[in-house]
Amino acid sequence: MAGWIRRAHSGRYQARYRTPGGRTRSKTFDRRKDAEKWLRRELALIDRGDWIDPDAGTMTVEEWSDRWMATRLHIRDSTRERDETYLRSLILPHFGTRRLRDITRYDIQDWIGQLAEEGYAPATIQLAYGLVSMAFNAAADDALIQRTPCTDVNLPKRIETEKRFLSAEE
C-alpha cells in the first residue's frame, strides 16, 4: 500500500494514501517534512493492521448500543430486559448523544462516581459498568475506536453482609 505527496498551488503539501477499504484519505501541511511524517505513520498503522478509520468513531453511544444489543443473540430474555433497562436509565442519559471516540477513561470514572453519589448500590454500578465495558470492547473489536476507555477503572466494592437464616421456630 503506498501513499504520495504533492505540492498544491497554494504552496502547501498534500499527503494522500489509500485506506484498506479502498478510499483515499488526505491531509494538508505547511511543510513537506510534516506531510512525510504523517504519511509514514498512517501507512505503518495500515501495515500493522492497527489503522482505524477516523470517521468510524463518530457514531453516538446510543446508535452503537442499539446496533450492539441487536447482535447479542445468545442472552436470555430476562438478561436482555435488565440490560436495556440499565441502558435507558443509567447509561444513555449520560453518554447517549456523545460520539464513541470522544469518551475517555476519565469520563467512565466520572460516571461511576456520579452513580455512587446518587446512591446506587455497588452491585448495580458494577453491572452497569460491565455493560458499558462490553459495548466499548465490541466497538474496539469492530475497529470503531482505537481502544476501549474502560480500562483501569475503580469500581465501588460490594459489601458482603452476613447471611441470616431462619431458625426452626421462625
PEBEL-V866642 format. One line per field, one symbol per residue. psi: psi as a letter, one per 20 degrees, with the letter a starting at -180 (. if undefined). A space follows every 50 residues. Layout:
psi = ???
This chain:
psi = prrqpqprhiirpopqrprhiiqpqqqqqhqhghgggggggghggghijj ppphigjiqrhggghggghhimijqqghgggghhgggghhghhgigiqqg iiprhggggggggggghijqqhhgggggghggggghghhghjkhqgrqjl qlppqqppopqpppqqrhh.
